[in-house]
Amino acid sequence: MTAPRRVRRVAVPALVLAACAGITACVTSTAWRGAPSDHFDGAHFLTPAPFDIGPLDLLRYWRESTPGAWTRDLSIPPGPKPQASTAAGELRVTFVNHATVLIQADGVNLLTDPIWSDRASPLSFAGPERYRPPAIDFDDLPRIDAVLVSHNHYDHFDLPTLRRLEAAHHPAFLVPPGDGQRLREEGFATVVELDWWQSYRLPNGCAIHAAPAQHWSSRAWPGDRNRSFWLAYVVETVGGPVYFAGDTGYGPHFRHAFEHYGPMRLALLPIGAYLPRWLTEYQHVDPAQAVQAHADLEAARSLGIHYGTFDLADDGQTQPVTDLAAAVAAKALPPTSFTAAEFGVADAVHPMTPSKPCLP
């Protein structure tokens, strides 16, 4: 059944409260101590444009909010158990939920922004609650070689899930600067902090590159806003690079990724949590902007993610799918070139022609 408006209209404020209020009982992050750069002033990471959301903006949101329809159904069964691995040149991606995707390529298995928890929140009894279960049972996961975390918001940096992955798989955890110390303090064995344009080499010889995004960070305690960074990732595969956007607004960074790594074999782009635009535009692309990002990346194919799991904004549960199809049609693109990812469906992605080897 559809939840009442004011009971469920907490998600965007819950994320934004991380920037303007603070919940002192929340898990904290350790401030990054690195050399100043064009995006780090020695204490805080810098956003390309001003992004100031405060209490008055939250009041406006609550006053003007016109939420779309959401229906909770936790009885949906998971999809089939994924295959254990892939051969060289093979790429399979399975959408689990929200921004969580299982990427299987050239013999390695990766997870992006994994969340199996019931809430995207520091609290077990409050905060954004899931509307559908994960589309892969956690115990059905194949061996996970690396976990890619884009930033520290609770719907992307879910500590309970990360703990489960460390206990079960001992993967490498790739995180932005400022987010690694928390995992190291908990005893995670392999934690790698990557700044923009830095890389990590996978066991199969291919690399994962950290790329720019337009976002912000906070774990909802006073003073921690933008004390850690935010990333997109580019995963080398034998058949061409795979782009994972994380959370981001629209900007020139999509084209910059193309200029660095070439056309994408596949782009995983967010399409949800985009209304109202006055509140979300800086931090989240809408479906039309996602289609433009697809073009900027010169992606052979794109899949829309970051929708249909947690109610984070005024767009309805299926509205991103409808709006994406309309945006694709408006650009006269082939309908199959950019579609919303299907929950639990292992999608085989063809290599680019000609196939590109891993970057040096």
C-alpha positions as MATLAB code, in Angstrom:
seq = 'MTAPRRVRRVAVPALVLAACAGITACVTSTAWRGAPSDHFDGAHFLTPAPFDIGPLDLLRYWRESTPGAWTRDLSIPPGPKPQASTAAGELRVTFVNHATVLIQADGVNLLTDPIWSDRASPLSFAGPERYRPPAIDFDDLPRIDAVLVSHNHYDHFDLPTLRRLEAAHHPAFLVPPGDGQRLREEGFATVVELDWWQSYRLPNGCAIHAAPAQHWSSRAWPGDRNRSFWLAYVVETVGGPVYFAGDTGYGPHFRHAFEHYGPMRLALLPIGAYLPRWLTEYQHVDPAQAVQAHADLEAARSLGIHYGTFDLADDGQTQPVTDLAAAVAAKALPPTSFTAAEFGVADAVHPMTPSKPCLP';
ca = [
       0.000    0.000    0.000;
       1.122    3.580   -0.537;
       2.529    5.178    2.598;
       0.976    8.432    3.874;
       2.621   11.548    2.521;
       4.068   13.054    5.685;
       5.202    9.712    7.081;
       7.306    8.904    4.087;
       8.375   12.394    3.042;
      11.557   12.240    5.078;
      14.225   11.052    2.706;
      15.491   14.197    1.000;
      15.405   16.086    4.306;
      17.178   13.145    5.927;
      20.019   13.494    3.437;
      20.080   17.266    3.600;
      19.961   17.329    7.395;
      23.417   15.843    7.204;
      24.494   19.219    5.905;
      22.596   21.591    8.174;
      21.609   19.956   11.459;
      23.502   16.968   12.803;
      22.571   13.847   14.743;
      25.213   13.472   17.413;
      24.631    9.740   17.854;
      25.495    9.019   14.230;
      28.681    7.345   13.072;
      31.314    9.946   12.402;
      33.947   10.109    9.705;
      37.578   11.107   10.066;
      38.596   14.338    8.387;
      41.028   13.931    5.529;
      44.501   15.300    6.084;
      46.064   15.809    2.693;
      47.788   18.426    0.597;
      45.596   21.263   -0.694;
      44.539   20.978   -4.322;
      42.073   22.509   -6.750;
      39.281   20.603   -4.951;
      40.598   20.462   -1.371;
      41.459   23.486    0.789;
      43.301   21.547    3.486;
      40.179   20.909    5.580;
      37.166   20.587    3.266;
      36.561   19.267   -0.217;
      35.263   21.873   -2.606;
      32.172   21.843   -4.764;
      32.262   23.317   -8.288;
      29.430   25.731   -7.441;
      27.798   26.957   -4.221;
      25.513   24.377   -2.635;
      23.909   25.729    0.510;
      20.842   23.975    1.877;
      19.635   25.115    5.277;
      16.618   24.965    7.589;
      14.577   27.441    5.530;
      15.018   25.258    2.457;
      13.778   22.254    4.416;
      10.723   24.194    5.525;
      10.043   25.178    1.927;
      10.360   21.552    0.863;
       7.918   20.353    3.497;
       5.481   23.134    2.575;
       5.604   22.636   -1.204;
       6.265   18.898   -1.493;
       4.026   17.056   -3.990;
       5.221   13.459   -3.749;
       4.596   10.808   -6.354;
       3.160    7.393   -5.536;
       5.219    4.653   -3.895;
       4.091    1.124   -2.998;
       5.997   -1.067   -0.540;
       6.244   -4.757   -1.450;
       8.890   -6.680    0.468;
       7.538  -10.030   -0.751;
       9.188   -9.743   -4.184;
      11.487  -12.774   -4.507;
      15.142  -12.275   -5.397;
      16.412  -12.975   -8.867;
      18.405  -16.075   -9.763;
      21.773  -16.727   -8.189;
      24.471  -15.003  -10.280;
      27.069  -17.060  -12.048;
      30.345  -17.468  -10.198;
      32.555  -15.625  -12.673;
      32.999  -14.426  -16.249;
      35.456  -15.237  -19.010;
      37.839  -12.738  -20.572;
      35.867  -10.300  -22.694;
      32.578  -11.116  -20.967;
      30.628   -8.446  -19.063;
      27.493   -9.122  -17.041;
      25.801   -6.571  -14.798;
      22.968   -7.236  -12.359;
      20.993   -4.430  -10.741;
      20.497   -5.268   -7.057;
      18.789   -2.083   -5.832;
      19.302    1.665   -5.605;
      22.946    2.265   -6.695;
      24.031   -1.313   -5.988;
      25.131   -3.167   -9.112;
      27.026   -6.442   -9.421;
      29.583   -5.984  -12.200;
      31.172   -9.208  -13.465;
      33.888   -8.687  -16.050;
      36.959  -10.593  -17.208;
      36.979  -12.921  -14.190;
      36.469  -10.327  -11.437;
      33.329   -9.469   -9.470;
      32.639   -5.929   -8.256;
      29.866   -4.305   -6.223;
      28.967   -0.621   -6.391;
      27.582    1.278   -3.361;
      26.202   -1.887   -1.741;
      23.169   -1.664    0.536;
      21.224   -4.661    1.857;
      19.948   -2.855    4.971;
      16.257   -2.128    5.574;
      16.895    1.611    5.924;
      19.291    4.099    4.363;
      19.878    5.681    7.742;
      22.150    5.692   10.795;
      19.109    4.590   12.813;
      17.400    1.191   12.731;
      13.975    2.660   13.537;
      13.864    5.856   11.441;
      14.980    7.229    8.135;
      14.361    6.211    4.516;
      12.917    2.689    4.448;
      13.195    0.339    1.498;
      10.172   -0.266   -0.715;
      11.408   -3.478   -2.317;
      13.917   -6.114   -1.214;
      17.379   -6.517   -2.749;
      17.135   -8.364   -6.057;
      20.022  -10.681   -5.165;
      20.046  -12.587   -1.894;
      23.207  -11.628   -0.014;
      24.153  -15.280    0.467;
      23.892  -15.836   -3.304;
      26.620  -13.328   -4.111;
      29.637  -14.741   -5.922;
      33.120  -14.026   -4.591;
      33.439  -10.227   -4.449;
      36.883   -8.926   -5.390;
      36.310   -5.196   -4.901;
      33.650   -2.848   -3.557;
      33.323    0.646   -5.062;
      31.930    3.299   -2.699;
      31.160    6.656   -4.298;
      30.592    8.823   -1.186;
      29.508    8.629    2.440;
      25.754    9.309    2.379;
      23.878    6.511    4.080;
      22.181    5.227    0.937;
      25.615    4.681   -0.649;
      27.945    4.038    2.323;
      25.954    1.449    4.282;
      28.258    0.343    7.067;
      26.256   -2.771    8.109;
      26.434   -4.099    4.545;
      30.129   -3.247    4.254;
      30.761   -5.193    7.458;
      28.929   -8.229    6.033;
      30.991   -8.050    2.859;
      34.254   -7.828    4.783;
      33.314  -10.843    6.897;
      32.135  -12.950    3.964;
      34.452  -11.933    1.112;
      37.382   -9.769    2.346;
      37.315   -7.652   -0.829;
      39.252   -4.491   -1.526;
      37.164   -1.482   -0.496;
      37.709    1.523   -2.749;
      36.510    4.740   -1.115;
      36.990    8.496   -1.493;
      39.579   10.352    0.602;
      38.281   10.800    4.138;
      36.201    7.612    4.253;
      38.903    4.998    4.692;
      39.819    5.548    8.324;
      36.437    4.403    9.612;
      36.813    1.060    7.824;
      40.402    0.621    8.975;
      39.362    1.270   12.573;
      36.848   -1.563   12.225;
      39.545   -3.952   11.053;
      38.809   -4.024    7.321;
      41.851   -5.612    5.718;
      42.116   -3.806    2.368;
      40.967   -0.189    2.154;
      42.121    2.063   -0.688;
      41.326    5.790   -0.799;
      41.313    7.203   -4.316;
      41.269   10.839   -5.354;
      40.057   11.921   -8.784;
      42.122   10.369  -11.598;
      43.872    7.894   -9.293;
      43.692    4.160  -10.001;
      43.635    0.719   -8.417;
      44.835   -2.393  -10.246;
      42.553   -5.437  -10.154;
      43.798   -9.033   -9.896;
      43.116   -9.544  -13.619;
      45.432   -6.678  -14.595;
      42.681   -4.198  -15.452;
      42.309   -1.030  -13.394;
      39.582    0.942  -11.681;
      39.896    4.707  -12.029;
      38.341    7.342   -9.762;
      36.685   10.088  -11.789;
      35.022   13.410  -10.919;
      31.424   13.820   -9.770;
      29.356   16.799   -8.613;
      28.023   16.094   -5.147;
      28.753   16.655   -1.420;
      29.304   14.562    1.707;
      28.236   14.273    5.329;
      27.493   11.556    7.884;
      25.085   13.827    9.788;
      27.167   15.136   12.632;
      28.129   18.757   13.295;
      31.088   19.982   11.287;
      31.636   16.997    9.008;
      30.159   18.440    5.827;
      32.517   17.911    2.870;
      35.246   16.461    5.110;
      35.335   13.462    2.783;
      35.119   13.354   -0.999;
      32.813   11.968   -3.723;
      33.685    9.956   -6.816;
      32.526    8.325   -9.980;
      34.413    5.237  -11.169;
      35.601    3.945  -14.526;
      36.240    0.206  -14.623;
      38.523   -1.085  -17.348;
      37.333   -4.214  -19.128;
      38.763   -6.022  -22.115;
      35.718   -4.943  -24.110;
      35.906   -1.264  -23.145;
      35.420    0.869  -20.003;
      32.398    0.784  -17.705;
      31.305    4.032  -16.022;
      29.591    4.175  -12.625;
      28.357    7.663  -11.788;
      27.608    7.294   -8.069;
      25.543   10.356   -7.085;
      25.998   13.466   -9.171;
      24.490   16.540  -10.674;
      25.061   17.349  -14.329;
      28.302   19.014  -15.352;
      31.366   18.842  -17.617;
      32.798   15.912  -15.641;
      30.991   13.416  -17.862;
      32.782   14.715  -20.933;
      36.051   14.859  -19.012;
      35.719   11.145  -18.257;
      35.241   10.462  -21.965;
      38.305   12.571  -22.775;
      40.401   10.584  -20.304;
      39.147    7.060  -20.971;
      37.364    7.096  -24.311;
      33.840    5.973  -25.198;
      32.157    3.805  -22.597;
      31.131    0.234  -23.232;
      28.475    0.738  -20.564;
      27.429    3.644  -18.347;
      25.542    3.117  -15.070;
      23.747    6.421  -14.539;
      21.359    7.575  -11.776;
      17.834    8.464  -12.902;
      15.906    8.894   -9.619;
      15.544   11.346   -6.705;
      15.370   14.418   -8.951;
      12.273   16.359   -7.859;
      11.881   19.178   -6.985;
      14.657   20.493   -9.171;
      15.322   23.588   -7.048;
      16.432   21.254   -4.246;
      17.984   18.342   -6.142;
      19.460   19.768   -9.342;
      22.927   20.399   -7.972;
      23.318   16.913   -6.540;
      21.186   14.595   -8.748;
      20.717   14.462  -12.508;
      17.205   14.041  -13.830;
      16.452   11.500  -16.603;
      16.909   14.063  -19.383;
      20.315   15.054  -17.978;
      21.209   11.380  -17.640;
      20.515   11.018  -21.368;
      22.830   13.966  -22.017;
      25.482   12.317  -19.835;
      25.058    9.154  -21.930;
      25.848   11.286  -24.984;
      28.768   13.061  -23.294;
      30.304    9.708  -22.397;
      29.637    8.399  -25.916;
      28.384    5.265  -24.234;
      27.505    2.317  -26.441;
      24.828    1.524  -23.889;
      23.566    2.939  -20.589;
      21.467    1.571  -17.745;
      19.477    3.765  -15.361;
      19.936    3.016  -11.660;
      19.283    4.821   -8.348;
      15.506    4.471   -8.516;
      12.632    2.392   -7.192;
      14.136    1.294   -3.843;
      14.246    4.222   -1.390;
      11.811    7.135   -1.502;
      14.285   10.023   -1.581;
      12.446   12.815   -3.384;
       9.139   13.842   -4.942;
       9.400   11.669   -8.062;
       7.275    8.544   -7.805;
       8.548    4.990   -7.698;
       8.205    4.336  -11.446;
       8.327    7.929  -12.704;
      12.080    7.782  -13.463;
      11.465    4.867  -15.836;
       8.714    6.750  -17.684;
      10.672   10.005  -17.799;
      13.801    8.208  -19.033;
      11.923    6.588  -21.912;
      10.496    9.995  -22.859;
      13.952   11.613  -22.739;
      15.447    8.875  -24.923;
      12.633    9.291  -27.444;
      13.033   13.088  -27.435;
      16.661   12.658  -28.511;
      15.630   10.118  -31.180;
      17.985    7.525  -29.686;
      17.461    3.798  -30.211;
      15.133    2.718  -27.359;
      17.544   -0.010  -26.263;
      20.540    2.334  -26.033;
      19.517    3.631  -22.596;
      16.970    1.786  -20.471;
      16.182    1.534  -16.793;
      18.016   -1.427  -15.273;
      15.760   -4.342  -14.386;
      15.997   -5.595  -10.815;
      17.763   -8.943  -10.531;
      18.271   -9.429  -14.273;
      21.810  -10.358  -15.342;
      22.427   -8.212  -18.402;
      25.121   -9.371  -20.821;
      26.820   -6.381  -22.449;
      28.555   -6.800  -25.786;
      32.160   -5.659  -26.214;
      32.807   -2.461  -28.106;
      33.835   -2.742  -31.725;
      36.766   -2.858  -31.950;
      37.392   -4.253  -28.496;
      39.774   -2.133  -26.397;
      42.314   -3.734  -24.070;
      42.783   -2.507  -20.540;
      44.388    0.909  -20.312;
      48.093    1.067  -19.370;
];
